[in-house]
Amino acid sequence: MTSLFVGVAMMNTATVAVTTVSTLIVADSAGARLSGFANAAGVLGSAIGALGLGAVTARRGGSFALTVVYSSAVAGAVAAFAGAAGAGLVALLVGLVLIGVGNGGAQVSRYLAADMYPEDRKASALSIIVWAGTVGALTGPNLVAPAGRLAEAMRLPALSGTVFAAVVLVIVALTITRVLPPSGEPPRVNRPSALSLSRVRALVRLPAVATALCAMLGAHLSMVTVMTMTPLQLHDQHHGLNVVGMVLSAHMIGMFALAPLSGRLSDLWGGRWTVSAGVVLLVAAALIVGIAPTGHTTTLPAGLFLLGYGWNLVFVGSSMLSGQLDPVERSEVQGGVDAIVFTASIVASLAAGALFAGGGFAGVAVAGGLMALVPIPWLLAYRQSRSKPERHPELAADRRG
């Protein structure tokens, strides 16, 4: 748990810091309409990392899988620094994809923690790893200003200093992960090389999987849409990097700092009610920032905090996935769900730039609020079921085949 916690904390800090400045770099070089490409590149990498971690964990164990994705992040941070220092946007975007691979793996590692605990403590264990993001919340955005001053002292572009700091952080994440003991069951020689299409269809029809997938989609799309354009909104209002760091810190604290509370609530109430509370907060956040998008000392920090905590409740509530899946297929399904969520949010990242250019930050907030409502039909229909995948005949027949 300690190795998982430190690795996720370092990876999250690096990702938050790099994403913050990369949006500004792309906007300055290519215009606001294309500024969402920076976040989209990172999200694409996160989807790859989430899917890859699940597949590799199923075969080689969690420690080996994390080593692979964090090694990719190290290479990506070096490439991104070169791009930010003057090599160009292509190097920056390629680096962001590789950093995203590490971030996606770090996100899915919350399930590795949950798998080590009994059913009534899974959400709390998962929340501890989500809580590791608090380190990123407190330090990531606030690295921007001091790292910028250091870069300028070295005659480098100010924003490249933050990316250099990310290089150091991902190296720490990789190093601490190397002390992680081998984890997970050894590969089973009689297990399929991949989930079959019929098994995937059957799994998606499970109430817990369908509800968790839709809830995570709605929450992540809502959060990404609003958060991606927040640095640009503040930049256009002529606020400095210190204000950008302060507002994003409020958001990141909401995303991670209260995760242990969310885990306890999920263990007590169940995933359905925790996710429902998260949806309410996401909609409230969209209303606040949409009504008063220029309040950089009041409404924006408050709205971004609620946006983060709404996301936190939904993702901690996703621990329902750990208890409703067979151990043989659990890691691949969990990674696949995260990969779908990250891939879908690429569209949100790209659309956010166009929305901002055409309708301002208020338009972005309206879109974010609507996306948060996506899981409502599934939440209304969902009932806390303790049934296992084996009880579904199509799964059992497919496994026997």
N, C-alpha and C positions, 0 to 999 in steps of 0.2 A: 504493500500500500504506500509506503514511503517513497519508493522508487517511482511508482506510477504518479504519485502526487507531484513530486518535483519535476518529472519529465513534462507533465501536462502544464504545470505552472510556467516553465521556461518557454515551452512551445507556444502557449497562449499569449504570453507577453510579447514574444517576437512577432506573432501574426498580427496582433492588435496594432503594434507600433508601425509595422511595415504597411499594413492596409491603410492606416490613417494618412501617411505621407504619400503613398503611391497614388491615391485618388487626386491629391493636389498636383503631383508631378504630371500625371496624364492630362489633367484639366489645363494646366499652364502650357503644355506642349501641343495638345490636340483639340482643346476646347471642352466646355462643360458637357456637350451632348455625348462625347465619347468617354467621359470620366468614369462611367460605370464599368469600363473594361478592366480597370485595375482590380476591383473587387470580384468581377466575373472570373478573371484568371485564377485568383486564389480559391474561389469556390469550385471551379473545375478541378483543381488539384485536390481539394478536400473530398470531392466525390470519388476520385480515383483512390485516394488514401483510405477512405472508409471502406470501399469495396475490397481493396487489396488487403487491408488488415484483417477483415473477416475471413477472406479466403485463405490467407497464409496462416492465420491463427488456427484454422480448422486442421491444417496439415503439419505445421511446425511448432505451434505454441505461441503464446502472446509475446514473450520476451524477444524471440527471433523476429516476429512481425513488426514490433515497435522499432527494433534496430534498423530494419529495412526502411521504414517510412521516415524515421528521423535522419538517416543518412541522406535520403533524398532532400530533406529540408536543408541540410548543411550545404549541399551543392547549390540549391536554389537561392539561399541567402547570399552566397558569394556572387552568383550571377546577377541577382537583383542589385547588389551594391555596385557592381560594375556598370549596370544600366543607369542607376541613379547618379553615379559619378560622372557620366558623360558618354557611355557606350551606346545609349539609345534605348527607346521604348521596347524594342524587341527583346533585348536582354533582360530588361526589367520584368516584362510580362512572362517570359519563360521562367525566370526566377520565382515569380509569384505563384506559378502553377506548382513548382516543386516544393515551395514552402507550404502550399496548400495540402500537398500529399502528407506532409508531416502533421499538419493541423487536423486533417481528417482522421488520421490514425489516432491522434491524441483524443479527439472527441469520442471515438468508438471505444477507447480503452476504459471508459466508464463502465461498460458491460463486463470487462475483465474483472473489475472490482466487485460488481454485483454477483458474479458467478462464484465468488469465494465465500458467500454468506448464505445463511438459510433464508427461506421465503419471506419471513416476517422482518428481515433486516436488509433485504436487497436494495430498497429505495434509499435507505440511509447510507449504505456503502457506496452506491452510485453517486449520491449527492456529495460525498466527501471529495470525489475526483472532480465533479463539476465545480465544487468550491475552490479547487486549486486555481481556477480562473480568476479568483480574487486578486492574486498576485499580478496578473496581467491587467486587471481593472485599475489597480492602484498605480502601477508603474508604466504600463505600455504607452498610454497617451501622453503621460508626463515625461517620457523620455524625449519627446519631439524637440522641445525648446533647448534643453541643455546639450543634447546631441547635435543639434543644429549649430550652436555656438562653437562646439568643439570642431565640427567640420569646417566652419568658416575660418577658424584659426589655422587649420591645415590647408587652407586655400582650396577647399572642395565645396560643391554646392551644399547649402545648409540642410536640405532635406535628405541628403545622402548619409548624414551622420546617424540618423535613426536606423537606416538599413544596416550600417556597419555594426551598430549595437545588436541588431538581430542576429548577425553572424555569430557573435559571442554566445548569445542565449541558446541558439539551436545546438551549438557544440556542447554546451552544458547538458542540454536535454539528452543528446546522444550518449554522452559519457555516463550520466547517472543511470541510463537505461541498461547499459552494459553490465551493471551489477545486479540486475533483476534476475532472480532465479528462474530456471526453465519452468514454464507453466503450461497448463492444459493437458488433456489426455493425448497419448501418442496416437499418430494417425492409424486409422483402422483400415486394414487391407481390403475389407469387403465393402467399404463405404463408396458411394458414387463419387466420381471426380468433380461433379457439380450438381446442383439441385436441378432436377428435371422440370420441364415446363408444367407438367400435371401437378407436381408437388408444389411448385410456386403458386399456381392457381388455388390449390387447396389451402395453402398457408395464408394467402391474402384474404380468403373468406373467413378466417378465424376472427371473431369479434375483436379480440385484443390487438391483433396485428393490424387489421383495417383501421381501427380507431386510432391507434398510436401513429400509424403512417399519416393519416389525414391531419391529425392534430399537429404533428411535427412539421408537416408541409405548410400548413397555415401559419403557424407561429414563426417558422424560419423565414418564409416569404415576407411576412409582415415586418419582422425585425430588420431583415436585410434591406428592404425597400426604403425604410425611413433612415436607418443608421448610415447607409452608404452615402446619402446626400447631405448628412448633417455637417461634415467638415466643409463642404462646398457652400452650404447655406451660410455658415459663419464666416467663411472667407469672403463671400460676396457682400456681407455686412461689414467688412473691413475690420474684423476682429483678428487679433494676433494668434500665434500658435499656442500661447498659454491658455487662451479662452477655449480653443479647440480641445486642448488636453483636458481642461476642467469639465467641459460638457460630456465628452466621451468617457471620462472617468466615472461620472455619475451613471452613465449607461452601463458600463462594465461592472460597476459595483452591484447594480441591480441584477445583472446577468449571473453573477457568481457568489457574491458575499453571503446571501441568505440561503444558499443551497442546502445546508444542514437542516434548516427549518423546513424547507420544501420536502426534503427526504422524510422527515418525521411526520409531516402532514400526509404525505403519500402513503406511508406505512399505516397510519391511523385511518384515513378516509378512503384510501384506494385511489388508483390511477385516474379513474373517470372524474372524480370530483376535483382532484388537483389540477388536471388538464382544463376543466371547465373554469376554474378560478383564473387560470392563466389566460384564457381567451378573454375574459372580462377585463383584465388589466391591459391586455394588448389593445383592445378597442378604446379603453379610456385614455391610453397614451396617445393614440392617433388623434383623438378629439382634442386633447390638450395642445399638442404641437400644431395641429391644423388651425385651431382658433387663434393662437398667438405664436407664430413661427419666429418672431424676432426677439423674444424675451430670453436673452442669453444668460441672464442671472437668475431667472425664476422658472418660466414655463418650459423652456427647452431642457434644462437639467432635470426638472421634475418629470416631464414627459418621457425623456430618454431613460430615466431610472425605472419608471413603470413599464416601459417597453422591454427593458432588460429582465425585470423580475417576472413579467408575464411569460417571456420565453423560457426562463428558468423553471417555472412551475410546470410548463408543458413538457420540457425535456426530462426533468426528474420524474414526472409522471409516466414517462415512457419506460420506466422500469417494469411496467406490466409485460413488456416483451420478454423479459428474462424468465418470468414464471410460467409463461404459456407455451414455451417451445421445447422441443426435444433437444437434449444436449448435443446430439449428432449434428443437427442443422442450425443450432442456435447462433453461432458466431457468424455464419454466412448470411443468415437472414437479418441479423442486427446490422451487419455492415452494409447489406443491400438496402435496407430501409434508410440508413443515413446517406448512402450514395444517391438514392432517389431524391431525398430532401435537398442535398447540396446541388445536384444537377438542376433541379427545378429552380433553385434560387439564382442560378446563372441568368435566367431570363429576367428575374426581378432586378438583378444588378444592372443589366443592360437597359431595361425599361425605365429604371429609376432616373438615369441620366436624361432620357428623352422626356419623361414626365416633368423633371425639374426645369428643363429648358423651355417646355411649352406651358406649364401651369404653375411653376414655382413650387416652393416647399409645401404649401398648403395642398396642392394637387398630389404630391407624393404622400402626404399624411392620409388623405382620403383613400388612396389605393391601398396603403398599409392596413387601414382599419377594415376594409372590405376583405382583404386576404385573411385576416385573423378570424373571420366568420366561417371559413371553409369547413372546419370539422363539426359544426353544430348538428347537422343531420345524423352523423355517426354517434355523437355523444348522446343525442336523444334516444337513439335506438340501442345503445350499448348497455349490456347488463354484466355485472361482474361474474364472469364464468370461470370456474376452476378446471374446465375440461382440458385435457391434454391433446396434442395433435394426433396421438394414436387412436383416439375415439372417432376420428373422422375416417370413414371407410376408404375414401379416395387416397388419403395419405398412406394408410396401412397397405392397400393394394399396391400402390406405387413402390413402397419400401420393399414389399415381398418380391415384386418384379425385379 
